[in-house]
Amino acid sequence: MTESNLVYNERLKALAGMFHNLAVASVTGGVVLPLINANSGADTNLTFFVTIPVGMVLALFFGFWGQIMLKDLQG
């Protein structure tokens, strides 16, 4: 038995929402927290310069795929 368009759309929106939440978590964990740590007077090391680009790439990846999922909604 196949699922209706409504069920498919709701499942897809839930999955896309999860990907958007992962994008926000990537920005928070990979970009904002290292910036807060660097501006608090702590000693900045090499991980500061690595985590920010990685966090931005992960956020773009998750945000992009969340939008691609929403494109596939059925009418």
KAGIFEN-V489577 format. One record per residue. PHI is phi as a letter, one per 40 degrees, with the letter a starting at -180 (NA if undefined). PSI is psi in whole degrees, -180 to 180 (none if undefined). D_FIRST is the distance of its C-alpha to the first C-alpha in Angstrom with 1 decimal. Layout:
PHI & PSI & D_FIRST
PHI & PSI & D_FIRST
This chain:
NA & 130 & 0.0
c & 154 & 3.8
c & 154 & 6.7
c & 168 & 9.5
c & -35 & 12.8
c & -45 & 14.5
c & -43 & 12.6
c & -46 & 13.0
c & -41 & 16.6
c & -40 & 17.4
c & -41 & 16.4
c & -39 & 18.4
c & -36 & 21.3
c & -42 & 21.5
c & -41 & 21.7
c & -37 & 24.2
c & -38 & 26.1
c & -41 & 26.4
c & -38 & 27.8
c & -37 & 30.2
c & -38 & 31.4
c & -34 & 32.0
c & -42 & 34.0
c & -40 & 36.1
c & -34 & 36.7
c & -39 & 37.8
c & -44 & 40.3
c & -50 & 41.6
c & -32 & 41.8
b & -17 & 42.9
b & -54 & 45.1
c & -47 & 46.3
c & -42 & 47.2
c & -34 & 49.3
c & -39 & 51.1
c & -43 & 51.9
c & -41 & 53.2
c & -34 & 55.3
c & -1 & 56.8
c & 1 & 57.7
g & 2 & 60.6
c & 158 & 58.9
c & 123 & 59.7
c & 130 & 57.4
b & -171 & 56.4
c & -28 & 54.3
c & -26 & 51.0
c & -41 & 51.4
c & -14 & 51.4
c & -40 & 48.3
c & -32 & 46.0
c & -49 & 46.3
c & -37 & 45.0
c & -43 & 42.3
c & -40 & 41.2
c & -41 & 41.2
c & -43 & 39.3
c & -41 & 36.6
c & -43 & 36.4
c & -40 & 36.2
c & -52 & 33.4
c & -39 & 31.2
c & -40 & 32.0
c & -48 & 31.4
c & -29 & 27.9
c & -41 & 27.0
c & -37 & 28.1
c & -39 & 26.2
c & -42 & 22.9
c & -25 & 23.8
c & -27 & 24.5
c & 12 & 20.8
c & 142 & 19.7
b & 143 & 17.8
c & none & 19.4
